[in-house]
Structures are given as C-alpha cells and as structure tokens.
Amino acid sequence: MSNIQKYHVVFHLEEDNNQSLNIATNNLGNLLLHDHNNVVAVFVANFRAPTLFLRSNNFDFKYIEEWIRMGKLKILICRNSLQKLNISEKDLFPFCTVIPSGIVKIIELQNEGYAYIRP
C-alpha cells in the first residue's frame, strides 16, 4: 500500500462575487504548491455562482485555465441553477462542464473521498 497522500478536494461556489472565486483559486494554488503531483480539484458552481463563469466576467482566469490544461481542476456548473438564472450554456467559458445538479455532484464527490471546502 502506498503512503502517498492524495488531495482530492471539491470547492463549493454559491455566491456571485469574484471574491469567493479568488479565495477558491488562492486555496487551490496553495494546495498545488504543497504537493503539485497529488492534487485533483473540482469547482462546483450552483445557486448564483454560475454567473462567475460567464464569458463577460473580467476575472483573471489564467491560473484556472492552466490548471484545467494540466488536469488538476475541473469546473462543473449546475444546470438547475443556470435555468433559474436564465443563463444559456453558450454564455459560459468553454472550459466549463454543465452537470444536472450541483448539490448531487458534491454529495457524490464527498462519497468518493473528496474533501469539501466552501470558500
């Protein structure tokens, strides 16, 4: 059995302000600095947070895009929330994946051993 610690983490984003996205990004950056090879992270955006991933957002996504390219991060957007916010999937950044339910996905990830963080 390996003694290597795997860091699987789900960041739950609910609010529609860049501050929560910035906190999640900083947290993930610090975790990657701690142990870059063993980190797998997911940002799940529901409630109002899908607006953070609209193409019109002026947030600096360079680190997020880099981590996605490296296979360290996935961005999952709740379809239920998109419908309630009247947002079209085509208005999201292409690196986002729309899922049926954010809360269900968070529960599934926790059942798989992901640590839950709400910035």
MODA-V744901 format. One record per backbone hydrogen bond with DSSP energy under -1.0 kcal/mol. NH is the residue of the N-H (numbers start at 1). CO is the residue of the C=O. E is the energy in kcal/mol with one decimal. If there is no record, write none. Layout:
[[NH:CO:E] [NH:CO:E]]
//
This chain:
[[7:38:-3.6] [9:40:-2.3] [10:115:-3.3] [11:42:-3.2] [12:117:-2.9] [13:44:-3.0] [21:17:-1.0] [22:18:-2.7] [23:19:-2.5] [24:20:-2.2] [25:21:-2.5] [26:22:-2.7] [27:23:-2.8] [28:24:-2.6] [29:25:-2.5] [30:26:-2.4] [31:27:-2.2] [32:28:-2.6] [33:29:-1.9] [34:30:-1.7] [35:31:-2.2] [40:7:-2.6] [41:72:-2.3] [42:9:-2.0] [43:74:-2.9] [44:11:-2.7] [45:76:-2.9] [46:13:-2.3] [48:14:-1.8] [49:46:-2.0] [51:48:-1.7] [52:49:-2.3] [53:50:-1.6] [54:51:-1.4] [55:91:-2.9] [57:54:-2.4] [61:59:-1.0] [65:61:-3.0] [66:62:-2.0] [67:63:-2.8] [68:64:-2.2] [69:65:-2.3] [70:66:-1.9] [71:68:-1.3] [72:67:-2.7] [74:41:-1.3] [76:43:-3.3] [77:97:-2.8] [78:45:-2.5] [79:99:-3.1] [80:100:-1.1] [82:78:-2.1] [83:79:-2.4] [84:80:-2.1] [85:81:-2.4] [87:82:-2.7] [91:88:-1.7] [92:89:-1.7] [93:53:-2.1] [96:93:-1.8] [97:75:-2.5] [99:77:-3.1] [105:101:-1.8] [106:102:-2.3] [107:103:-2.0] [108:104:-2.5] [109:105:-2.8] [110:106:-2.4] [111:107:-2.4] [112:108:-1.2] [113:110:-1.6] [114:109:-2.5] [115:8:-3.0] [117:10:-2.5]]
//
